[in-house]
């Protein structure tokens, strides 16, 4: 069935409608999203505070960056010393439980370094901005 021309949408009208919907979506308050979409997860909470006064220096961070993944956990811990806290363990792949330790950066207090270990091996790091 052929509709009269006035009842069909042309590509310009569809594009304009899409732009309006996209603009509306960008204006939404991101804090109103459901909790499963938020950045914070229960896995980011300290399970055990080890040393509440610990702050990681630039020098310690620079030394950590020279340690290759797969090196000994002990080597990393000698550089970083005691963490601020230990985070909840993760299962990153089947049969491998990973331990995480968090360090607040001395020079950037809103940024934390999270170090990942699998058993007695250093498995990497990431930064967490709070």
N, C-alpha and C positions, 0 to 999 in steps of 0.2 A: 504494500500500500504506500502510495506516495503522499507525503504531507505537504500542505501548502508551504511555500518558502518562509512565511512569517512564523511558523511553528517550529522550525528547525533551528538548532544553534550552529552558528558558524565557528570556525576555528578561533577567531578573535574573541568571541564571547566566551568560549570555553577557557581560553588562556586568561582572560580578565578574571573569570570566576576562580580559577586556580590561584592566581596571584592574590586575590582577596583572601582565600582560605589559608594560603601560606602565611600571609601577613598576620592574620588573626592568630595562627598557631605560634608564630614567633613572639607575639605580644603576651601570650599566656605566662602566668607566673609559674616558674619552674618548681617552686616550693610546693605547689599544690598537686604535683604529680604523685601517684601512689608510691608508697614506701619502697616497693620492690624496684623502682626505677631510680631511686636516689643513690648518691655516691657512697654514703655511709652504710656499712654493713656491720652486723654483729661481730664478724671476723676481724674487724679493725680495732676492737676494744682490747685493752691490756688484760691479759689473763693473770699476770703476776708482775708487780712492780719490783724490779731488781735493785735499781739505784736511781732514786728520784732526782739526784743532783747531776746526773750525767748529761753532758752536752758534747757533741761531736765537733771537733775543730776542722778547719780547712786542711790542715796538714794530715790529720787522720783520714779524711775523705780522699785526699790525693793519693795517699799510700794504699787505700783500699782499691782504688781504680787500677792499680798495677797488678792486683791479684787476679789470676785467670779463674774462670768458673771451673769447678771440678777440683780445685786445690783443697787443702785440708782446712777444716773448720777451725782448728786450733790456730792456724796462721792468721786468719781473719780476726779471731777473738784477741790475739796478741796486739793487733793494730788498734782495734776499736775499744778494747777493754770491756767493762760491764755495760750492758744495755740499760736504757731507761726501763724497759719492760719487755716481757715475752708476750707475743700475741698467740691467739688460738692456732693450733696446728691445722694444716690443710692437707688434703689429699690431692696432689697436683696431677697424678696419673695412677693408674691401677697398681696397687701394691707399694706405692711410695708415699710415705707421710713426710711432709715438710714442716720444719720448725721455723718460726720467724721471730726476729728480735728487732725492736724499734729504738732508734736513737734520734733525739732532737738535735738539729743543727744549731751550733753556737752562734753562727753568723746570720742565720735566717730562722728565727724561732717558730715561725708558722710552718716550716718544712721539716719533715721527719724522713729519715732514711730507714727503710725496712729491708733487713737482710734475711735471705732465705737459705736454709740448710736442708739437705737430704742426708740423714744419718750423720756421718762425720765429714761430709763434703760440702763445700761452699757452692751454692747453686745460683747465686745472683742477688740483685738488689733492685729496689725501685724507690722513687721518692713519693711521699704522700704529703700533699699540701692540705693543712687543716684550716 
